[in-house]
């Protein structure tokens, strides 16, 4: 299973690469939409990265309540356990 810190580091790398967000701005309590300006199209790019990392398809119901970076971390950790 991936640790919270490992997943957070992947997210920081992806968000810097995809959206040019400074890694230091990406904290567990950061809101994806209001703090980091991630929109629904950006979320699709993240889903592609998550699938590549976990080897599993992200279920829409797993992602529909995601609001913060910590929510994304928890989804990825749960997927990596399966």
Backbone as XML, in Angstrom:
<?xml version="1.0"?>
<chain id="A" units="angstrom">
  <residue number="1" name="UNK">
    <atom name="N" x="0.838" y="-1.195" z="0.000"/>
    <atom name="CA" x="0.000" y="0.000" z="0.000"/>
    <atom name="C" x="0.879" y="1.253" z="0.000"/>
  </residue>
  <residue number="2" name="UNK">
    <atom name="N" x="0.445" y="2.229" z="-0.727"/>
    <atom name="CA" x="1.170" y="3.493" z="-0.771"/>
    <atom name="C" x="0.884" y="4.293" z="0.497"/>
  </residue>
  <residue number="3" name="UNK">
    <atom name="N" x="1.915" y="4.920" z="1.041"/>
    <atom name="CA" x="1.722" y="5.753" z="2.225"/>
    <atom name="C" x="1.116" y="7.095" z="1.812"/>
  </residue>
  <residue number="4" name="UNK">
    <atom name="N" x="0.584" y="7.794" z="2.792"/>
    <atom name="CA" x="0.015" y="9.115" z="2.528"/>
    <atom name="C" x="1.071" y="10.034" z="1.919"/>
  </residue>
  <residue number="5" name="UNK">
    <atom name="N" x="2.298" y="9.986" z="2.444"/>
    <atom name="CA" x="3.362" y="10.848" z="1.946"/>
    <atom name="C" x="3.749" y="10.493" z="0.507"/>
  </residue>
  <residue number="6" name="UNK">
    <atom name="N" x="3.778" y="9.200" z="0.173"/>
    <atom name="CA" x="4.095" y="8.788" z="-1.199"/>
    <atom name="C" x="3.039" y="9.302" z="-2.173"/>
  </residue>
  <residue number="7" name="UNK">
    <atom name="N" x="1.784" y="9.145" z="-1.802"/>
    <atom name="CA" x="0.696" y="9.593" z="-2.675"/>
    <atom name="C" x="0.725" y="11.113" z="-2.818"/>
  </residue>
  <residue number="8" name="UNK">
    <atom name="N" x="0.939" y="11.806" z="-1.717"/>
    <atom name="CA" x="1.002" y="13.271" z="-1.764"/>
    <atom name="C" x="2.128" y="13.723" z="-2.686"/>
  </residue>
  <residue number="9" name="UNK">
    <atom name="N" x="3.267" y="13.047" z="-2.636"/>
    <atom name="CA" x="4.379" y="13.415" z="-3.512"/>
    <atom name="C" x="4.030" y="13.192" z="-4.982"/>
  </residue>
  <residue number="10" name="UNK">
    <atom name="N" x="3.347" y="12.091" z="-5.280"/>
    <atom name="CA" x="2.890" y="11.865" z="-6.667"/>
    <atom name="C" x="1.956" y="13.001" z="-7.099"/>
  </residue>
  <residue number="11" name="UNK">
    <atom name="N" x="1.016" y="13.358" z="-6.240"/>
    <atom name="CA" x="0.080" y="14.435" z="-6.582"/>
    <atom name="C" x="0.805" y="15.751" z="-6.817"/>
  </residue>
  <residue number="12" name="UNK">
    <atom name="N" x="1.757" y="16.046" z="-5.966"/>
    <atom name="CA" x="2.523" y="17.296" z="-6.156"/>
    <atom name="C" x="3.258" y="17.291" z="-7.485"/>
  </residue>
  <residue number="13" name="UNK">
    <atom name="N" x="3.878" y="16.157" z="-7.821"/>
    <atom name="CA" x="4.598" y="16.048" z="-9.096"/>
    <atom name="C" x="3.644" y="16.215" z="-10.274"/>
  </residue>
  <residue number="14" name="UNK">
    <atom name="N" x="2.509" y="15.507" z="-10.211"/>
    <atom name="CA" x="1.540" y="15.573" z="-11.317"/>
    <atom name="C" x="0.969" y="16.972" z="-11.476"/>
  </residue>
  <residue number="15" name="UNK">
    <atom name="N" x="0.608" y="17.594" z="-10.363"/>
    <atom name="CA" x="-0.035" y="18.905" z="-10.450"/>
    <atom name="C" x="0.948" y="19.978" z="-10.904"/>
  </residue>
  <residue number="16" name="UNK">
    <atom name="N" x="2.203" y="19.818" z="-10.560"/>
    <atom name="CA" x="3.210" y="20.752" z="-11.068"/>
    <atom name="C" x="3.376" y="20.547" z="-12.576"/>
  </residue>
  <residue number="17" name="UNK">
    <atom name="N" x="3.467" y="19.293" z="-12.994"/>
    <atom name="CA" x="3.651" y="18.969" z="-14.418"/>
    <atom name="C" x="2.439" y="19.375" z="-15.256"/>
  </residue>
  <residue number="18" name="UNK">
    <atom name="N" x="1.247" y="19.019" z="-14.798"/>
    <atom name="CA" x="0.037" y="19.227" z="-15.597"/>
    <atom name="C" x="-0.518" y="20.643" z="-15.519"/>
  </residue>
  <residue number="19" name="UNK">
    <atom name="N" x="-0.488" y="21.228" z="-14.315"/>
    <atom name="CA" x="-1.208" y="22.487" z="-14.096"/>
    <atom name="C" x="-0.310" y="23.645" z="-13.661"/>
  </residue>
  <residue number="20" name="UNK">
    <atom name="N" x="1.007" y="23.397" z="-13.589"/>
    <atom name="CA" x="1.982" y="24.408" z="-13.181"/>
    <atom name="C" x="1.662" y="24.999" z="-11.803"/>
  </residue>
  <residue number="21" name="UNK">
    <atom name="N" x="1.228" y="24.120" z="-10.886"/>
    <atom name="CA" x="0.957" y="24.531" z="-9.508"/>
    <atom name="C" x="2.216" y="24.243" z="-8.697"/>
  </residue>
  <residue number="22" name="UNK">
    <atom name="N" x="2.629" y="25.211" z="-7.911"/>
    <atom name="CA" x="3.816" y="25.032" z="-7.069"/>
    <atom name="C" x="3.579" y="23.908" z="-6.060"/>
  </residue>
  <residue number="23" name="UNK">
    <atom name="N" x="4.508" y="22.959" z="-5.966"/>
    <atom name="CA" x="4.336" y="21.840" z="-5.031"/>
    <atom name="C" x="4.077" y="22.274" z="-3.588"/>
  </residue>
  <residue number="24" name="UNK">
    <atom name="N" x="4.699" y="23.365" z="-3.152"/>
    <atom name="CA" x="4.494" y="23.837" z="-1.781"/>
    <atom name="C" x="3.066" y="24.326" z="-1.539"/>
  </residue>
  <residue number="25" name="UNK">
    <atom name="N" x="2.349" y="24.652" z="-2.607"/>
    <atom name="CA" x="0.953" y="25.103" z="-2.478"/>
    <atom name="C" x="-0.009" y="23.931" z="-2.303"/>
  </residue>
  <residue number="26" name="UNK">
    <atom name="N" x="0.473" y="22.728" z="-2.544"/>
    <atom name="CA" x="-0.375" y="21.539" z="-2.509"/>
    <atom name="C" x="-0.244" y="20.874" z="-1.143"/>
  </residue>
  <residue number="27" name="UNK">
    <atom name="N" x="-1.209" y="21.150" z="-0.292"/>
    <atom name="CA" x="-1.244" y="20.606" z="1.063"/>
    <atom name="C" x="-2.462" y="19.700" z="1.194"/>
  </residue>
  <residue number="28" name="UNK">
    <atom name="N" x="-2.472" y="18.839" z="2.198"/>
    <atom name="CA" x="-3.596" y="17.918" z="2.377"/>
    <atom name="C" x="-4.927" y="18.641" z="2.490"/>
  </residue>
  <residue number="29" name="UNK">
    <atom name="N" x="-4.942" y="19.800" z="3.131"/>
    <atom name="CA" x="-6.209" y="20.517" z="3.321"/>
    <atom name="C" x="-6.537" y="21.483" z="2.179"/>
  </residue>
  <residue number="30" name="UNK">
    <atom name="N" x="-5.715" y="21.491" z="1.125"/>
    <atom name="CA" x="-5.990" y="22.370" z="-0.025"/>
    <atom name="C" x="-7.238" y="21.890" z="-0.757"/>
  </residue>
  <residue number="31" name="UNK">
    <atom name="N" x="-8.145" y="22.827" z="-1.025"/>
    <atom name="CA" x="-9.334" y="22.511" z="-1.813"/>
    <atom name="C" x="-8.928" y="22.533" z="-3.281"/>
  </residue>
  <residue number="32" name="UNK">
    <atom name="N" x="-9.251" y="21.462" z="-3.985"/>
    <atom name="CA" x="-8.852" y="21.349" z="-5.393"/>
    <atom name="C" x="-9.416" y="22.478" z="-6.240"/>
  </residue>
  <residue number="33" name="UNK">
    <atom name="N" x="-10.643" y="22.866" z="-5.965"/>
    <atom name="CA" x="-11.343" y="23.815" z="-6.834"/>
    <atom name="C" x="-11.099" y="25.265" z="-6.433"/>
  </residue>
  <residue number="34" name="UNK">
    <atom name="N" x="-11.187" y="25.572" z="-5.144"/>
    <atom name="CA" x="-11.057" y="26.973" z="-4.728"/>
    <atom name="C" x="-9.615" y="27.387" z="-4.459"/>
  </residue>
  <residue number="35" name="UNK">
    <atom name="N" x="-8.802" y="26.483" z="-3.912"/>
    <atom name="CA" x="-7.413" y="26.836" z="-3.595"/>
    <atom name="C" x="-6.469" y="26.609" z="-4.767"/>
  </residue>
  <residue number="36" name="UNK">
    <atom name="N" x="-6.699" y="25.543" z="-5.523"/>
    <atom name="CA" x="-5.749" y="25.151" z="-6.579"/>
    <atom name="C" x="-6.281" y="25.376" z="-7.994"/>
  </residue>
  <residue number="37" name="UNK">
    <atom name="N" x="-7.518" y="25.835" z="-8.114"/>
    <atom name="CA" x="-8.131" y="26.119" z="-9.423"/>
    <atom name="C" x="-8.153" y="24.922" z="-10.363"/>
  </residue>
  <residue number="38" name="UNK">
    <atom name="N" x="-8.352" y="23.731" z="-9.811"/>
    <atom name="CA" x="-8.503" y="22.527" z="-10.630"/>
    <atom name="C" x="-9.959" y="22.464" z="-11.086"/>
  </residue>
  <residue number="39" name="UNK">
    <atom name="N" x="-10.168" y="22.311" z="-12.392"/>
    <atom name="CA" x="-11.541" y="22.214" z="-12.885"/>
    <atom name="C" x="-11.836" y="20.774" z="-13.314"/>
  </residue>
  <residue number="40" name="UNK">
    <atom name="N" x="-13.018" y="20.544" z="-13.837"/>
    <atom name="CA" x="-13.426" y="19.175" z="-14.181"/>
    <atom name="C" x="-12.556" y="18.569" z="-15.285"/>
  </residue>
  <residue number="41" name="UNK">
    <atom name="N" x="-12.089" y="19.382" z="-16.201"/>
    <atom name="CA" x="-11.200" y="18.881" z="-17.256"/>
    <atom name="C" x="-9.855" y="18.481" z="-16.644"/>
  </residue>
  <residue number="42" name="UNK">
    <atom name="N" x="-9.356" y="19.296" z="-15.718"/>
    <atom name="CA" x="-8.107" y="18.963" z="-15.030"/>
    <atom name="C" x="-8.254" y="17.660" z="-14.242"/>
  </residue>
  <residue number="43" name="UNK">
    <atom name="N" x="-9.417" y="17.469" z="-13.649"/>
    <atom name="CA" x="-9.663" y="16.258" z="-12.857"/>
    <atom name="C" x="-9.527" y="15.009" z="-13.726"/>
  </residue>
  <residue number="44" name="UNK">
    <atom name="N" x="-9.925" y="15.110" z="-14.988"/>
    <atom name="CA" x="-9.790" y="13.971" z="-15.904"/>
    <atom name="C" x="-8.314" y="13.630" z="-16.096"/>
  </residue>
  <residue number="45" name="UNK">
    <atom name="N" x="-7.477" y="14.655" z="-16.220"/>
    <atom name="CA" x="-6.033" y="14.416" z="-16.346"/>
    <atom name="C" x="-5.490" y="13.707" z="-15.110"/>
  </residue>
  <residue number="46" name="UNK">
    <atom name="N" x="-5.990" y="14.095" z="-13.933"/>
    <atom name="CA" x="-5.565" y="13.437" z="-12.698"/>
    <atom name="C" x="-6.009" y="11.977" z="-12.665"/>
  </residue>
  <residue number="47" name="UNK">
    <atom name="N" x="-7.209" y="11.722" z="-13.127"/>
    <atom name="CA" x="-7.730" y="10.349" z="-13.158"/>
    <atom name="C" x="-6.842" y="9.460" z="-14.029"/>
  </residue>
  <residue number="48" name="UNK">
    <atom name="N" x="-6.373" y="9.989" z="-15.142"/>
    <atom name="CA" x="-5.471" y="9.234" z="-16.026"/>
    <atom name="C" x="-4.173" y="8.891" z="-15.288"/>
  </residue>
  <residue number="49" name="UNK">
    <atom name="N" x="-3.632" y="9.842" z="-14.549"/>
    <atom name="CA" x="-2.409" y="9.610" z="-13.774"/>
    <atom name="C" x="-2.645" y="8.574" z="-12.672"/>
  </residue>
  <residue number="50" name="UNK">
    <atom name="N" x="-3.798" y="8.658" z="-12.018"/>
    <atom name="CA" x="-4.130" y="7.713" z="-10.951"/>
    <atom name="C" x="-4.229" y="6.297" z="-11.514"/>
  </residue>
  <residue number="51" name="UNK">
    <atom name="N" x="-4.849" y="6.175" z="-12.680"/>
    <atom name="CA" x="-4.969" y="4.857" z="-13.314"/>
    <atom name="C" x="-3.590" y="4.295" z="-13.637"/>
  </residue>
  <residue number="52" name="UNK">
    <atom name="N" x="-2.705" y="5.144" z="-14.133"/>
    <atom name="CA" x="-1.347" y="4.691" z="-14.455"/>
    <atom name="C" x="-0.608" y="4.229" z="-13.193"/>
  </residue>
  <residue number="53" name="UNK">
    <atom name="N" x="-0.816" y="4.924" z="-12.091"/>
    <atom name="CA" x="-0.138" y="4.578" z="-10.838"/>
    <atom name="C" x="-0.679" y="3.288" z="-10.236"/>
  </residue>
  <residue number="54" name="UNK">
    <atom name="N" x="-2.008" y="3.163" z="-10.196"/>
    <atom name="CA" x="-2.626" y="2.028" z="-9.502"/>
    <atom name="C" x="-2.903" y="0.839" z="-10.417"/>
  </residue>
  <residue number="55" name="UNK">
    <atom name="N" x="-2.961" y="1.094" z="-11.729"/>
    <atom name="CA" x="-3.312" y="0.031" z="-12.662"/>
    <atom name="C" x="-4.802" y="-0.266" z="-12.665"/>
  </residue>
  <residue number="56" name="UNK">
    <atom name="N" x="-5.574" y="0.610" z="-12.031"/>
    <atom name="CA" x="-7.022" y="0.392" z="-11.929"/>
    <atom name="C" x="-7.781" y="1.605" z="-12.440"/>
  </residue>
  <residue number="57" name="UNK">
    <atom name="N" x="-8.959" y="1.326" z="-12.962"/>
    <atom name="CA" x="-9.851" y="2.390" z="-13.427"/>
    <atom name="C" x="-10.478" y="3.092" z="-12.224"/>
  </residue>
  <residue number="58" name="UNK">
    <atom name="N" x="-10.481" y="4.404" z="-12.238"/>
    <atom name="CA" x="-11.122" y="5.169" z="-11.165"/>
    <atom name="C" x="-12.627" y="5.134" z="-11.383"/>
  </residue>
  <residue number="59" name="UNK">
    <atom name="N" x="-13.357" y="4.726" z="-10.361"/>
    <atom name="CA" x="-14.813" y="4.695" z="-10.450"/>
    <atom name="C" x="-15.356" y="6.102" z="-10.200"/>
  </residue>
  <residue number="60" name="UNK">
    <atom name="N" x="-16.284" y="6.559" z="-11.039"/>
    <atom name="CA" x="-16.832" y="7.911" z="-10.854"/>
    <atom name="C" x="-17.372" y="8.148" z="-9.449"/>
  </residue>
  <residue number="61" name="UNK">
    <atom name="N" x="-17.988" y="7.130" z="-8.846"/>
    <atom name="CA" x="-18.545" y="7.315" z="-7.505"/>
    <atom name="C" x="-17.451" y="7.540" z="-6.457"/>
  </residue>
  <residue number="62" name="UNK">
    <atom name="N" x="-16.241" y="7.017" z="-6.710"/>
    <atom name="CA" x="-15.129" y="7.237" z="-5.785"/>
    <atom name="C" x="-14.636" y="8.675" z="-5.841"/>
  </residue>
  <residue number="63" name="UNK">
    <atom name="N" x="-14.804" y="9.299" z="-6.973"/>
    <atom name="CA" x="-14.236" y="10.625" z="-7.179"/>
    <atom name="C" x="-15.270" y="11.734" z="-7.034"/>
  </residue>
  <residue number="64" name="UNK">
    <atom name="N" x="-16.557" y="11.400" z="-6.971"/>
    <atom name="CA" x="-17.569" y="12.461" z="-6.996"/>
    <atom name="C" x="-17.589" y="13.326" z="-5.740"/>
  </residue>
  <residue number="65" name="UNK">
    <atom name="N" x="-17.156" y="12.789" z="-4.594"/>
    <atom name="CA" x="-17.156" y="13.571" z="-3.359"/>
    <atom name="C" x="-15.790" y="14.147" z="-3.008"/>
  </residue>
  <residue number="66" name="UNK">
    <atom name="N" x="-14.853" y="14.037" z="-3.916"/>
    <atom name="CA" x="-13.508" y="14.550" z="-3.684"/>
    <atom name="C" x="-13.526" y="16.073" z="-3.743"/>
  </residue>
  <residue number="67" name="UNK">
    <atom name="N" x="-13.001" y="16.681" z="-2.679"/>
    <atom name="CA" x="-12.923" y="18.147" z="-2.628"/>
    <atom name="C" x="-11.517" y="18.641" z="-2.303"/>
  </residue>
  <residue number="68" name="UNK">
    <atom name="N" x="-10.805" y="17.871" z="-1.472"/>
    <atom name="CA" x="-9.475" y="18.294" z="-1.032"/>
    <atom name="C" x="-8.402" y="17.329" z="-1.535"/>
  </residue>
  <residue number="69" name="UNK">
    <atom name="N" x="-7.178" y="17.760" z="-1.409"/>
    <atom name="CA" x="-6.052" y="16.903" z="-1.767"/>
    <atom name="C" x="-6.086" y="15.634" z="-0.912"/>
  </residue>
  <residue number="70" name="UNK">
    <atom name="N" x="-6.429" y="15.773" z="0.367"/>
    <atom name="CA" x="-6.498" y="14.602" z="1.240"/>
    <atom name="C" x="-7.541" y="13.603" z="0.748"/>
  </residue>
  <residue number="71" name="UNK">
    <atom name="N" x="-8.661" y="14.093" z="0.211"/>
    <atom name="CA" x="-9.681" y="13.196" z="-0.348"/>
    <atom name="C" x="-9.095" y="12.370" z="-1.498"/>
  </residue>
  <residue number="72" name="UNK">
    <atom name="N" x="-8.317" y="13.012" z="-2.347"/>
    <atom name="CA" x="-7.693" y="12.313" z="-3.471"/>
    <atom name="C" x="-6.702" y="11.273" z="-2.946"/>
  </residue>
  <residue number="73" name="UNK">
    <atom name="N" x="-5.921" y="11.654" z="-1.954"/>
    <atom name="CA" x="-4.952" y="10.733" z="-1.359"/>
    <atom name="C" x="-5.671" y="9.480" z="-0.849"/>
  </residue>
  <residue number="74" name="UNK">
    <atom name="N" x="-6.783" y="9.665" z="-0.159"/>
    <atom name="CA" x="-7.528" y="8.530" z="0.401"/>
    <atom name="C" x="-8.065" y="7.614" z="-0.699"/>
  </residue>
  <residue number="75" name="UNK">
    <atom name="N" x="-8.558" y="8.198" z="-1.787"/>
    <atom name="CA" x="-9.059" y="7.401" z="-2.910"/>
    <atom name="C" x="-7.926" y="6.563" z="-3.499"/>
  </residue>
  <residue number="76" name="UNK">
    <atom name="N" x="-6.774" y="7.188" z="-3.703"/>
    <atom name="CA" x="-5.628" y="6.476" z="-4.286"/>
    <atom name="C" x="-5.154" y="5.372" z="-3.335"/>
  </residue>
  <residue number="77" name="UNK">
    <atom name="N" x="-5.081" y="5.670" z="-2.051"/>
    <atom name="CA" x="-4.673" y="4.644" z="-1.095"/>
    <atom name="C" x="-5.644" y="3.466" z="-1.105"/>
  </residue>
  <residue number="78" name="UNK">
    <atom name="N" x="-6.937" y="3.735" z="-1.143"/>
    <atom name="CA" x="-7.939" y="2.663" z="-1.166"/>
    <atom name="C" x="-7.790" y="1.835" z="-2.432"/>
  </residue>
  <residue number="79" name="UNK">
    <atom name="N" x="-7.534" y="2.483" z="-3.564"/>
    <atom name="CA" x="-7.361" y="1.763" z="-4.826"/>
    <atom name="C" x="-6.113" y="0.897" z="-4.795"/>
  </residue>
  <residue number="80" name="UNK">
    <atom name="N" x="-5.058" y="1.383" z="-4.138"/>
    <atom name="CA" x="-3.806" y="0.633" z="-4.131"/>
    <atom name="C" x="-3.885" y="-0.587" z="-3.204"/>
  </residue>
  <residue number="81" name="UNK">
    <atom name="N" x="-4.863" y="-0.601" z="-2.293"/>
    <atom name="CA" x="-5.065" y="-1.742" z="-1.391"/>
    <atom name="C" x="-5.789" y="-2.896" z="-2.071"/>
  </residue>
  <residue number="82" name="UNK">
    <atom name="N" x="-6.599" y="-2.589" z="-3.061"/>
    <atom name="CA" x="-7.474" y="-3.598" z="-3.687"/>
    <atom name="C" x="-6.678" y="-4.591" z="-4.498"/>
  </residue>
</chain>
